[in-house]
Amino acid sequence: MPIIVNLDVMMAKRKVGLMDLAERMNITPANLSILKNNKAKAVRFSTLEQICRELNCQPGDILEYSEETPDFMK
C-alpha cells in the first residue's frame, strides 16, 4: 500500500508514548497500535483530527504517499 503512516515518528518527536496518547484520545492502545504499525486499512477523519490535536501536527505529518512499497510493508 503506498500510504505510509508516520505516527511513530511524530510520537517520538513529541515524546508521547502509545499508552499516553491512547488514553488522551480515549481509544484502546490496540487500535492505536494498529494504526501506528501501518496495519490499518482505513482511518477516520475524526481519529486523524484527534491525533493532530493531541500531537499538535498536521495530517501530512502523519500520512505520506509513496509510489514504492517500503520493505517493512512487503
N, C-alpha and C positions, 0 to 999 in steps of 0.2 A: 504494500500500500504506500503510495507516495506522500501521504500526510504523516509527518513526524510530530509527536508530542514531546515538547521540551519542558514539561512540567518539572522534572527532576532538576534540570539546570536552574530554572527560576527559583525553585525551593532552596537550592544550595546558595544561590546569590543572596536570597533574603534570610538565610539561616533559619528556615522553618522546617520542622520535621513533619513526617507524614501524619502521625497521630495528632499533633497540634493543629495542623491545617484541617484535617478531617473533623476534629472537634469544633473548630471555629466555623466551619461550613455546615455543621450538623448533618454530615453524611458518614457512612461507615468507612473505616480505614480500608476495608477490602475493595469497596467501589472506587475510592480514590487511587488505590494501588493499581487497579486495572487500567485506569487512565494514565497514570504515571509510567507504567511499564509498556505503553504502546499496545495494549491488548484490547482496547475499546474499539468497537465497530462504529460508534457514534458518540457525540457529546451534545447535550442540550445547551442551548444558549444561556439558559438560567444558571447552569453549572459553570459554564465558562465565565459568565458575569461574576459569579461568587468568587471564583479563583482569582480573577483580575482585581476584584475589590480587595480581597484579603492579601494578595501579594503586591498590590499597587503596581500593576503592569498592564500591558495591552494584549489583546488576543494574539497578535503577531509575535509576541514574546513567548507564547505557549505553543502555537501551532505553526508549522513550517511545511511548505510544499517542496518536494524534491522529485525530479523525474527518475532518479535512480533509487532503488530499494536499498537501504542500509544493510550491511552484513548481518546485524543483530536481528533483522526482521525476516531474513530468508529462511 
